Amino acid sequence: MADVATADRPTLYTIPAHRAFADALVAGLTRRAGRDPLALARALVVLPNNRAVKAVTEAFVRASGGGLVLPRLVALGDPEMGEAVGAALDPADDIDPPLPAVPPYQRRMILARLVSEERAREGHPVDVAEAVRLAGELARTLDQLLVEEVPPTKLRDIELGPELTEHWRRALATFEIVLQRWPGELARLERIDAATRRSALLDRLAQRWRSAPPAGIVCAAGVTDSAPAVARLLRCIADMPQGMVVFAGLDLALPDEEWDALGPHDSNPVTGLTRRSIETHPQFDAKLMLLRMGVARGEVQTWREGGGHDADPARGRAIANALAPADFTGKWTQIAAEDRRLKGVTAAELATPAEEAQAIALVLREALEVPERTAALVTPDRALARRVVAHLGRWGIGIDDSAGRPLSILPPGTLLLALAEAAAQRFSPLALLALLKHPLVRAGEDRLLWLDGARALDRRLRGPRPAAGLDGIAGHLEERKGTAATWWTDVQPLLTPLANAFDQGPQPLASVLACLRETAQTLCGDNLWSGLAGRAAAEFLADLEAEAPGGPPRIDPRELPQLLRTLLDEVAVRPAPGGHPRLAIYGLIEARLQTADVMVLGGLNEGVWPGRPAPDPWLAPRIRMELGLPGLERRVGTAAHDFAQALGAPRAVVTRARRDAKSPALASRLWLRLQALAGDRFERASALEGWTRALDDPGEHLPTDRPAPSPPALLRPKAISVTEVDRLKADPYAFYARRVLGLMPLDPVDADPSAAWRGTAVHDILEQWWKQDNCTVDTLRQRAKAMLDDERTHPMMRALWQPRLLEAIDWIAGAIVAQGEDGRTVASAEGKGKIEIAGVTLSGRYDRIDKLPDGRLAVIDYKTGKPPSPTAVRAGYSLQLGLLGLIAERGGFEDVRGTAGAFEYWSLGKKRDAFGYIESPVDPEGKRDKIPTAEFTSIAAHNFTEVVGEWLTGSAAFTAKLVPEYAPYAEYDQLMRRDEWYGRER
């Protein structure tokens, strides 16, 4: 194998996928350097990205065994990782350097302004947040044009056929106009695109090296970027006397017919049609690189040296066969057994993502049991990576996820989003509490006092939301003085500047961001900007605030949360080194050229690995093809190549979950191809799957018995209200939890108006109508409308309940007037009283008590829904009206006293196409299986005496769900662990 290029043959090599790339590369370079200790120091190695530089550096350290002068390792720059071209390729002493690149956020904001202006001119305006999102997609498409060296003027030469929809025509027109205006913006700034500058630097370097090649070895290794400028540089390196290009995983054994089928193809001279390239194949990028370099695959030689983590060569052949183009998979039935072997590869199929993460953590943990063994997880699923980190934490093992995490899910990012969301929602309860309880707010010695106030506010904001805005919350708290109201007087001024800014309507983005930043600083102090994530957030805000004036001139502040989320999702925060030295987690880009003794390939579900191609909102697929841009599915081929490279470790474990967080998941096409090729040789990691399930399996489930606490008589309540009697009788445990343990259920924050809330609202209206208007008929509707018009009333209540409420209110007023004509009058409303009976105090509150013409009393209860059935009353439940009549007969009410002669439910529900009707649980003669009216209070007293004698003055246990059909409430079901015992006791 020659190490020096000849005049007509470039020096090209490939390191097969089954070899450890970095170790093999170092072994070969060391051999070429010979015994000259400075030969390596004079060498220059061009690598794809900074992560590859780190991998090769570590490989040199492993190979040296002592002191070593490293060659210059230069990162070519990976556009997907946002890495700049290496210093050796962009020297500081360049006499005539290219113009500087336009900063990313400046470019993003200017493009957003151009998109916004063009959409408005077309009559299809978009908000600023959407314009910024579209600008990001436009920038990516523009970069592809620049990288592929496609002149934007080529758009004008495309003939749009009738099959192109109006949507794509409009998007293409906007795209073309923006491209026409963009060069003028760059000229004004005296800047150029980063992709343009990168291509210019690469071409300058190639030109310089052609005229004056470096004296030492120059090696380009592992570069997968097939951009034309990169291809020209690699061809220059390959032609240099001591230059060489080393590819990663170029398949020299792929049959020629399969290689030729990959494309790209020439158009048919007769039809003018072009056969589509197979861009989803892992070798397509490599073939495109060779074509652009002007070399044939036959000119590439196999790298002689191997690494320290090599797998069996047979595995490489099996993987290549498994990933063959679809038209050639028919050969699988004829492949020899040795070409199907996947020795060292095991597959684990788990039920859920949680189980998959547990299994991966076990594999990594097992690797540490063997001295010096290394292991790594490769996955594009960042959620899976975070789960693995958490599982390893249970054993005290730290591990770095080199792909990082988006700033939007880290504390500084979530704080900024919570602040923007709260202001945009005018500090609605949920958004406000999420902000005030954020871990960065008042972090430090004042944190506990702050949380005490936030929790007090939480208690006061439960139920339907108060009026909007900070003043609405203040007014809500003023209705009942307490800790929350006092605390809020100190908190409200901190949020007032931001609230005022959001209330001013559209304004410059920079001013809104400045107010957001200042408010965040006020709430959190310098802690917000500390650490890696804090510094990233500070840089993000500073850059965005500085470049905002170049974007759309004004923004509605309510769009800020979505704008921030779009941009924060794109900011990756990578951890500082500090995890276990023998473990690592990589994304697909970071994993390139990496290796370990054990490689775990996780998340092998369709849509994850490979991911779904990101749509291009600007150029239709046919337009992209005619321009010569990469197809949207090109990333599938890149993901397949990454998959093949990662499978080259001595031991590989592939994992997937049968379902994701929402639904069953489909196995990745890569997984299915391995499974189809290997057949029964596809080794399952059965032991690993079993360990995963067994790790948290208690072995035996011992559900609790039906709870039946029996406290001593001294601890049992000696007072009960009429509304609690049913709960005590049907579900004694719920009564025990409420009255003995003092556990009261809390309403949700920002709750929708429930039936109980509607009932309370109606009772308040009727109470005020009685106490302040003396039941004047004309004022009842006015009070109902005033309640509905109050800004504190839930919009759903106003929209859906208003018609039926007003109709039912009118019915109540009319019914009272009609009964008054018959001699029946309202004696009292909304009163309360109590009596002593059976050794306990029975209390009750009535809605209304009328005096009948014969002097007896009518006890009335208002219902917003359906009244209790006579069956329930006869069974001894729903005796509330009878107990209220009993209190009245025994003088328990201050305003009224007498014999109860009628018991009525006045329902505001619908019956016979009208809202409002009267129903009674009793009948004077006991008809329709109802209790006779005259016996109702005595029956209620008898039932009550039995109930309290058993549970309040007696010693009966408070059994859970004693009569489930009359215990419909579920507030205490979790406390009683209902699902563990319900059904077993019968």
PyMOL commands that set and color helices and strands:
alter all, ss='L'
color gray80, all
select helices_A, chain A and resi 21-33+39-42+50-64+79-81+87-89+104-121+128-147+152-157+166-189+194-211+228-239+256-261+284-293+297-299+313-322+326-334+337-339+353-367+382-393+407-409+411-424+429-436+447-460+469-478+483-503+509-529+531-550+557-568+588-591+621-627+634-646+669-681+686-695+713-715+722-730+732-740+755-773+777-789+795-821+870-874+880-889+927-929+933-951+964-966+978-981
alter helices_A, ss='H'
color red, helices_A
select strands_A, chain A and resi 12-15+44-47+72-75+218-221+243-248+300-302+345-350+375-378+405-406+572-573+583-586+598-601+651-657+719-721+825-837+840-851+857-863+900-911+914-919+922-923+931-932
alter strands_A, ss='S'
color yellow, strands_A
deselect
rebuild
show_as cartoon
